[in-house]
Amino acid sequence: MTDATPALLAYLSRWLDEPQGDRDAEAVLWGRVAKVSEEAGEAISALIGATGQNPRPHPLLGNTHSYDDVVDEFLDVAITAMTAVEHAGVPT
């Protein structure tokens, strides 16, 4: 991480919190943690699609995702987890 990373994460966290209004802070944190799991599931789905591990849904299509999709999902997991850490007030 660079010196600018904590400030960027704080900015992103505030931006994500804006639509939350007056929701309980713990509920918002649980939502952030759940979002990390959701993004991880999307990364797994993209990897399955990129490697053709589940031909059942689209037997004629072959691979349903690219490795670029997998990378994009990995990055979604990373940024979601990092903003959850910032939101929880955990020192980085």
N, C-alpha and C positions, 0 to 999 in steps of 0.2 A: 504494500500500500504506500501511496505517496502522502506527503503532508496535507494535500488537498482532499484526500479520500474522506476523512471524517466529516468535513464541511459539506461535501457533495452528498454523502449518505444522510446527513441531517436535513439538507434541503429536500432530497427525495422523500424522506420520511414525513416531513411537514406537508409536502405536496400530496402524498398518499392519504394523510390524515384529514385534509380539508373537507372531503365529503362525509366524514364520519360524524361531524357535528359534535354533540355532547354525549356520544356513546361512552360507556364505561371503558376506561383505559385498559383494563384486563381483557375485556371482550375484544377490543381492537387488537391487542397483542395475540390473543388466541386466533383471531382471523389471519394475522400475519403468518403465524406458524402453520396454520392449515394451508395457506397459500403456498408455502414452501413445499409441502407434501403434494399438492396439486401439480405444481410445476415439475416436480420429480417424476410424477406419473406421466406427464406429457413427454418428458425426456425418454422414459422407458418406451412409451408408445412409438415415438419417432424412431428409436433404435430398432424396435421390432419391425417397423415399416421399412426402414432402410436395409435391413438384412433379410427381409422376406421371410421372417420366422412364422408369420401367421397368414397363410394364403387363403384361409376360409372366407374372410369378408370380401375379398376381391380376387378370386382365383384367376381371372383373366388379366388383371392389371399388373401382377408381379409386385414389385416393390412400390409401396405407397408413399414413402418418404425418401428424402435424400440425406446424405451425411451433413449437408448444410443445415437441414432442418434439425438434425440431432445437435449440432453445435449451437444453433439458436436456442434450443430448449435448455441446454446446459447453461448458457449465459443467463437465461431467465431464472433458472434455479439459483445461480450465484448471486444475482442482484437482489432477488427476493429474500434470500437468506441474509445478505448483508444489511438490507434495510430492516429486517426483523431484529438483527443484533443491535443496530443503532436504536431502534424503537424501544427495545428492552432496557436500554441504558447500560448495556454491558460495555466496559472499557475495551477499546480496540488497540 
